[in-house]
Amino acid sequence: MERYFIIYKPYGMLSQFTREHPNHHTLGELFQFPKDVYPVGRLDQDSEGLLIITNDKRLNHFLLDPSYAHSRTYLAQVEGVPQTEDLKKLRKGIRIRVGKKEYTTLPAQARALSQPPPLPDRDPPIRVRKSIPDSWIELELKEGKNRQARRMCAKIGFPVLRLVRSRIERLEIKDLKSGEVREMDKKDIYRLLRLG
């Protein structure tokens, strides 16, 4: 039987069920998941937000095969205040290092947010530097290279302080608390992910 869970992965937790070190926090601490489910894609240990856990191989293929180019939206709290010209660079696509190679990203949607988004507090909170302002941007990507959102922001001179994946296609975390797990039915998750 196919099962579908969405979670708000907290900061500091690995996107897996197995500890690699005794101090690691893993997804199994959040919920008693069935034995045959696994995360679709990953979020770094220091990133937060929407993660899908399922045993549906078709959904896994649709979301991870780059040819389907599903949109993923990230909220990034960055050091500094990006200007219009900075965001234009993200919209055109920029060169970043992926592994040992240079890679030009696909054009992204990027916009500055006038107010911090309504997110749960992070534990621990980010380190604030009084001498350097910070701000929030929303980034929508159609690809998922390793640490791509962080690399893109750093490349234009705005290091990421906090990164939250808020949406995949139309599936959002807006009413989930950090660490919350919600089971969904196939019809709803397929509709929100535009899988038809």
Summary of the structure (lengths in Angstrom):
residues: 196
radius of gyration: 16.8
end to end distance: 19.2
largest distance: 54.3
contacts: 554
relative contact order: 0.25
helix: 19%
strand: 32%
